[in-house]
Amino acid sequence: MVLGTFGQVILGGALIGLAFAALMILTGRLMSASGMLGSLLGGREGLAATSIAFVAGLFISPSVLIALGSVRPPAVEAGWPLLVVGGLLVGFGARLANAGVLGSIYGAAQRSRRAVAAILAILAGAAVSFVLRQVLGAGGAA
């Protein structure tokens, strides 16, 4: 069964929220891909099993959903070098700021000004991307 776009967004958001809450309740850690990968590369004791499971889930879960036919594979317009550089920059920024998107949302819920500033920066980046792609037509088809 292929869900409509709205259904995929709602289901995906609910699953991410459930995973975030479960990870925080069960381990006390915030869900952050760069944080998990960083703890693996940094060799932090006691965090390896959680980090390995999280990073493996990032690769396994979309593959299972595609195999089941519930979602279509994403159309990627950028080449691998650009994707790798972009991913490294996002990861570096998240580690530098000591928070990713979900960590910033969690921090904003606790009234952290720094977290709110991070969310506003993310939204500003999304707005610039939208204007460049949709309004000005830069970057290829959306």
C-alpha positions as CSV (number, residue, x, y, z in Angstrom):
1,M,0.0,0.0,0.0
2,V,1.5,3.3,-1.1
3,L,0.6,6.1,1.3
4,G,-0.1,9.6,0.0
5,T,2.4,12.3,0.7
6,F,0.4,13.6,3.7
7,G,0.1,10.1,5.1
8,Q,3.8,9.5,4.7
9,V,4.6,12.8,6.5
10,I,2.3,12.0,9.4
11,L,3.4,8.4,9.8
12,G,7.1,9.3,9.5
13,G,6.8,12.1,12.0
14,A,4.9,9.8,14.4
15,L,7.6,7.1,14.1
16,I,10.4,9.6,14.6
17,G,8.7,11.0,17.6
18,L,8.2,7.6,19.1
19,A,11.8,6.6,18.4
20,F,13.0,9.9,20.0
21,A,10.9,9.3,23.1
22,A,11.9,5.7,23.4
23,L,15.6,6.4,23.1
24,M,15.5,9.2,25.6
25,I,13.4,7.2,28.1
26,L,15.4,4.0,27.8
27,T,19.0,5.4,27.5
28,G,18.8,9.1,28.5
29,R,20.4,10.0,25.1
30,L,19.0,12.4,22.5
31,M,18.5,11.1,19.0
32,S,21.1,12.6,16.7
33,A,22.7,10.9,13.8
34,S,25.9,13.0,14.0
35,G,26.0,12.4,17.8
36,M,25.6,8.7,17.4
37,L,28.2,8.5,14.6
38,G,30.5,10.7,16.6
39,S,30.3,8.5,19.6
40,L,31.2,5.5,17.4
41,L,34.2,7.3,15.9
42,G,35.3,8.7,19.2
43,G,35.2,5.3,20.9
44,R,33.0,6.4,23.8
45,E,32.6,3.4,26.1
46,G,29.1,2.1,26.8
47,L,27.5,3.9,23.9
48,A,28.5,1.6,21.0
49,A,25.5,-0.8,21.0
50,T,23.0,2.0,20.9
51,S,24.9,3.9,18.3
52,I,25.4,0.9,16.1
53,A,21.7,0.1,16.3
54,F,20.7,3.7,15.5
55,V,23.0,4.1,12.5
56,A,22.0,0.6,11.2
57,G,18.4,1.6,11.5
58,L,19.1,4.7,9.3
59,F,20.1,2.4,6.5
60,I,17.8,-0.6,7.1
61,S,14.4,1.1,7.7
62,P,14.1,2.9,4.4
63,S,15.3,-0.2,2.5
64,V,12.6,-2.3,4.2
65,L,9.9,0.3,3.4
66,I,11.0,0.5,-0.3
67,A,11.1,-3.3,-0.5
68,L,7.5,-3.5,0.9
69,G,6.4,-1.0,-1.6
70,S,5.1,1.5,1.0
71,V,7.3,4.3,-0.2
72,R,9.1,5.1,-3.5
73,P,12.9,5.5,-3.6
74,P,13.8,9.2,-3.4
75,A,14.8,11.0,-6.6
76,V,18.3,12.3,-5.9
77,E,19.4,15.0,-8.3
78,A,22.8,15.8,-6.8
79,G,25.9,13.7,-7.4
80,W,27.6,11.7,-4.7
81,P,30.4,14.2,-4.1
82,L,27.9,17.0,-3.3
83,L,25.8,14.7,-1.1
84,V,28.9,13.6,0.9
85,V,30.2,17.2,1.3
86,G,26.7,18.4,2.3
87,G,26.3,15.5,4.8
88,L,29.7,16.2,6.4
89,L,28.9,20.0,6.6
90,V,25.5,19.2,8.3
91,G,27.2,16.8,10.7
92,F,30.0,19.2,11.5
93,G,27.5,22.0,12.1
94,A,25.4,19.8,14.4
95,R,28.5,18.7,16.4
96,L,29.7,22.3,16.6
97,A,26.3,23.6,17.8
98,N,26.0,20.5,20.1
99,A,22.5,19.8,18.8
100,G,20.8,18.6,15.7
101,V,17.2,19.3,14.7
102,L,15.5,17.1,17.2
103,G,17.9,18.2,20.0
104,S,17.1,21.8,19.2
105,I,13.3,21.0,19.4
106,Y,13.9,19.3,22.7
107,G,16.0,22.3,23.9
108,A,13.3,24.8,22.7
109,A,10.7,22.9,24.7
110,Q,12.9,23.6,27.7
111,R,13.1,27.3,26.8
112,S,16.7,27.3,25.6
113,R,17.5,30.5,23.6
114,R,20.3,28.7,21.9
115,A,18.0,26.0,20.7
116,V,15.5,28.5,19.4
117,A,18.3,30.3,17.5
118,A,19.3,26.9,16.0
119,I,15.7,26.2,14.9
120,L,15.5,29.7,13.4
121,A,18.7,29.2,11.5
122,I,17.5,25.9,10.1
123,L,14.2,27.5,9.0
124,A,16.1,30.4,7.4
125,G,18.2,27.8,5.4
126,A,15.0,26.0,4.4
127,A,13.4,29.4,3.3
128,V,16.5,30.3,1.2
129,S,16.5,26.8,-0.4
130,F,12.8,27.2,-1.2
131,V,13.2,30.6,-2.8
132,L,16.3,29.4,-4.8
133,R,14.5,26.3,-6.1
134,Q,10.9,27.2,-6.4
135,V,10.9,31.0,-7.0
136,L,14.1,31.6,-8.9
137,G,14.4,28.1,-10.5
138,A,18.0,27.5,-9.4
139,G,19.2,24.0,-8.6
140,G,17.1,22.0,-11.1
141,A,13.7,20.7,-10.7
142,A,12.2,20.3,-7.2
